[in-house]
Amino acid sequence: MSTNPIYDQLLHRADQLKHYRDDLIRHDYAILHDQNTIPVGSSWLWIVRNTGTHLARWDQDPNSGDRKLSHVEAIARQTLQNGNWGDAKAYIFHVNDFCSVTGAQGWVTGELDIQDIVDALPRPLPAKPQPLLPGEVAVPAVSHLTQPIALPSLS
């Protein structure tokens, strides 16, 4: 697998970015060129839409399971999954190396389905209860926390 500047790869995936371009060319660029912020071996969720980008650490989340504090979970659940960002595209990238000139080096996935992102979160929300029809009996669901979590394919 080749290692290329991640910033260059993100530029090629940002064709729909029309407003708030500073999100990518200033903020994401600065993060991708700061080795202290984006360490080798880390993985990141990157969201692009016509009105900006969002970048959040994928492989580490000290606030995992807390919808109010977890940046990744807030992005996935409060915005993308609820349909507020209909034009958004999600990607995960992995940092394999770092160059003082071109910044973080690595690979970026193809576009991912947001449901795959939500399903891969450490603690997905339980399913909404379905109303019972007259005469039906509620059957307890199997806890999703006891089942292994499958990450989306990164190829």
Secondary structure, 3 states (H helix, E strand, C coil): CCCEEHHHHHHHCCCCCCCCCHHHHHHHHHHHCCCCCCCCCCEEEEEEECCEEEEEECCCCCCCCCCCCCHHHHHHHHHHCCCCCCCCEEEEEEEEEEECCCEEEEEECCCECHHHHHHHCCCCCCCCCCCCCCCCCCCCCCCHHHCCCCCCCCC
